[in-house]
Amino acid sequence: MLNQNLREWIEEHWGKVSASVQETKLRILRGVFVKLTFLHSKRILNRDIKPKNILLNEHCQPVITDFETPEQTKVMISVTL
């Protein structure tokens, strides 16, 4: 289940410095990096990477969204690594 996008999460947690929030920030960043690296290795690009287009599940694992296919249809791609 996807709970919120990264923009909403940032607004909710901005300025908080607890260890759990810092750990979650790193988990999100690592997840985005790994998933983008994988997608790029498959020659899949997303030209609209922004916090609003990164959804977070209940464990704050990112799901990158808003891919446009050649037919200009928006799709969501979830990469589990």
KOLLUM-751655 format. One record per residue (C-alpha): x, y, z. Coordinates in steps of 0.02 Angstrom, whole numbers, plus 50000, padded with zeros to 5 digits. Each point is the difference from the previous one (the first is absolute). Layout:
% residues N
XYZ...
This chain:
% residues 81
500005000050000500695017049953499745012550140500665016649938501205007949879501745005950044499505018349996498684997050134501244989950104501305013949990498735013250052499474989250148501774995950059500975015749951501195005350138499804984250105501684992850048499594984350098501004984549959498484991249926499615014649883501835000949945499994981349968498405001549899500735014249896501484989049955498874985149960498975010949881501545007549915500824983049982498404992649928499805014049873501824998649948499964981049980498375000349902500555013949884501664991349971499094983949955498785008849884501415009549913500954983749975498464993949905499985016249899498395005850083499965018450039498815010750100500075018349949498955005950146500884994450159499375010550144499404996450177498185000349947500334985549878500844988950129498724990550103500414991950167499274984050066499664996550184501864996050025500555016149912500674990249852499895010949844499014996049843500465010849851498485005249898499465010649852500884991349858499415004449827500044985949875500255003149815498105000349985500005014450128499064989550126500525002950180500464984450095500684995650171501534988950015500454991850164501704992150006500334987950141501844996750029
